[in-house]
Amino acid sequence: MIPHGKEVKVFAGNSNRALAEGICRSLSKEMGKAIATKFSDGEVSISVNEPVRGADVFIVQSTCPPVNDNLVELLIMIDAMRRASAGRITAVIPYFGYARQDRKAKSRDPISAKLVANLITVAGADRVLTMDLHAAQIQGFFDIPVDNLLGSPLLAGYYINKFGIGNENVMVVSPDVGSVSRARLFAHRLGVGLAIVDKRRERANSSEVMNIIGDVRDKYVILLDDMVDTGGSLCGAAKALMEVGGAKEIHACATHGVLSGPAIERITESCIKELVLLDTIPYPSDKPCDKIKYISVASFFAEAIERIYEEVSISSLFN
């Protein structure tokens, strides 16, 4: 039974319409009629072409490249829904941009993730639904409820089907120290061991691999990260695992495939056999790569939306 009796409506910006359409199919609903375009001077224009008064509105929009265009689209769409008297507005942000700017790394740095959280709140969102925030503390940057879904159960299910549970020939590897807790939980799901690539980052988007903590010799290695941006860290870790660690085969997976700059070329030329990504960010279709495979999160987000709409617990989706 629906407690509040209001209609649920799902809208989408231009960042990832394929995912939004998949969510609507899983919910057996038509996507809301809204169009995001630009004026001749580049300003964003939003047209909502159906009533939303009193409705439970969900706006699906990843803030992926072009990050600023997609972010402004989201903010203006939220504002449009609020001014049209939507009953409740949930910003569904499968990939939350600016998440890596979550602290001051040096003097006079901004904390841009907090600024973006403020913008979304001030625009009129009542809650946020996202997946695998780069830093968990970003949830605390918002003054509204934030549901941070985990992509690892979907990725773990893929590798359980591929290798089984407790396969002693498989090893999960964290590409850096900061991802150890995520990799440890992932290894526990698969019932396998854990290793760590220890690296020192000299400058942005560049890293130098130092050593490998753990024995990966003759193992099928699964490199796990939350996102793949330029691919330098991932491919560097894979190379070290093969050349230094003596791994048998390298598989890699991540929730978010940003794939900026030379990422696809690096992955194509790397020793990685397969890279599995979730479709929180659309694939740049102009750069084909046979090594990259996608798993859809549409049904996962649809279930979360349905539970939020029905005002029942979604905590089981975090596991």
C-alpha angles and dihedrals in degrees: 000000000000107000099206099032094218122137120258117227127186120204131178140203123213100271099088112357093159090062091046090052090050090052091051091050090052090050091045089234135124116245115257117260107253131131127203114199138149133246118233091267092055099258115143118249122197123194118187106196102189136049118272100173109145093354126136098243125199118190115198112205130141113207092223127134122343075044101176095045092050093045093052090047089055094047094048092045090052089050091049092052092047092051089048089059099250110182095227131356123208118188106215103201109173090181117030110207122210089034092127090062092070099127143018106274091180139000117304094011117147122234093227096174089063091048091052090048089053092049093052091048095047091047087064110263114153095198142355129229114194142148133240102345108209089236120027093213089070086083086070092055089073125077089205130066116284124196109199109194120201122234095197096086090060093046092044091053090055093052094042087058089047102043106009127230121304096011104170091204092063126081129184113218129198110216091215141007093259092064096049097105091050092047093046092056090046092051089050091054090053094040093233139120129275132229132178133217108218111207140166118222112217098183141348115304091005130093139173117218112226109178146326121251107208138027114280098158112142090357132132099241125208111198110203127196136154094237143005112217116160091352094231097120094043096048092043091052091048091051092051092047090055100039101033103022097039095227117178099219135359123221122174136194139179139169098232125041104198090162097183129169113350095351099117093045090050093049092047092053096040129096090248109122096198137001116203117199135175116237097244085120121037117246116252094246094196090071110056120199122177092202094066120086127181131213117199121238093189097106091043092055091041091058091049091050091049092051093047090050092049090045095234129133119285096182092111088065090064091066 
